[in-house]
């Protein structure tokens, strides 16, 4: 099992991290974001992750390198790293709308 952040979010193990880097996205749990901006402030690539979190959408910005900094710094545990086919059906619909990716 991976480590946990201060907010209780679970960080992936090394083998999970490789899978996430290959196919993953940073996803947000709708309704949890309080727009504090810590996620965007701590992004080394300058991605406005708060915009995605506020809308409950996956981060689809091409500049995102899946470093997990936004996940670690979110005080509400709104953000997490996930592979699209492992999410609930509702999240898959959001991914399809945002990226055109469709679960098999």
C-alpha positions in Angstrom: 0.0 0.0 0.0 1.3 3.5 -0.8 2.0 6.3 1.7 -0.6 8.8 2.8 -0.4 12.6 2.6 -1.4 15.0 5.5 -4.9 15.2 4.1 -5.2 11.4 4.0 -4.8 11.0 0.2 -3.0 7.8 -0.7 0.2 8.2 -2.8 0.9 5.4 -5.2 3.7 2.8 -4.9 6.4 2.7 -7.5 4.7 0.1 -9.7 1.5 2.0 -9.5 3.3 5.2 -10.3 4.7 3.7 -13.6 1.2 2.7 -14.6 -0.2 6.1 -13.8 2.6 7.8 -15.8 1.7 5.7 -18.8 -2.1 6.2 -18.7 -3.1 8.2 -15.7 -4.7 11.6 -15.0 -5.1 13.8 -12.0 -8.8 13.7 -11.2 -10.9 15.7 -8.8 -13.8 14.8 -6.6 -16.6 17.2 -7.5 -17.8 19.4 -4.6 -14.7 19.1 -2.4 -12.7 22.0 -3.8 -12.8 25.2 -1.7 -10.7 27.1 -4.3 -7.7 27.7 -2.0 -5.3 27.5 -5.0 -2.6 25.5 -3.2 -2.7 22.9 -6.0 -2.0 25.4 -8.7 0.5 27.4 -6.6 2.6 24.2 -6.1 2.4 22.9 -9.6 6.0 23.0 -11.0 4.6 23.3 -14.6 2.3 26.2 -13.9 -0.9 24.2 -14.7 -4.1 25.8 -13.2 -5.2 22.7 -11.5 -7.7 24.7 -9.4 -9.7 25.3 -12.6 -10.1 21.6 -13.1 -10.7 20.8 -9.4 -13.4 23.4 -9.2 -15.3 21.9 -12.1 -14.7 18.3 -10.9 -12.9 17.4 -14.2 -9.6 15.5 -14.8 -6.5 17.6 -15.5 -6.1 17.4 -19.2 -3.5 20.1 -19.7 -0.6 18.7 -21.8 1.9 20.4 -19.5 0.9 18.1 -16.6 3.7 15.7 -15.8 1.8 13.7 -13.1 4.3 14.6 -10.4 1.6 14.5 -7.8 2.5 17.9 -6.2 -1.1 19.1 -6.5 -2.4 15.9 -4.9 0.0 16.2 -2.0 -0.7 19.9 -1.3 -4.5 19.8 -1.5 -5.7 20.2 2.1 -9.1 18.7 1.3 -8.0 15.6 -0.5 -9.9 16.7 -3.6 -7.3 15.6 -6.1 -6.0 12.1 -6.8 -4.0 10.2 -9.4 -6.0 7.6 -11.3 -6.1 5.5 -14.4 -9.3 6.2 -16.4 -10.6 2.6 -16.6 -10.4 2.2 -12.8 -12.8 5.0 -11.9 -16.5 4.9 -11.4 -18.8 5.2 -14.4 -19.6 8.9 -13.6 -15.9 9.8 -13.6 -15.5 8.0 -16.9 -18.2 10.2 -18.5 -16.3 13.3 -17.3 -13.1 12.0 -18.8 -14.8 11.2 -22.1 -16.3 14.7 -22.2 -13.1 16.4 -21.4 -10.6 14.3 -23.4 -12.5 12.3 -25.9 -11.1 9.1 -24.2 -13.7 6.3 -24.0 -13.5 3.4 -21.6 -13.7 0.0 -23.2 
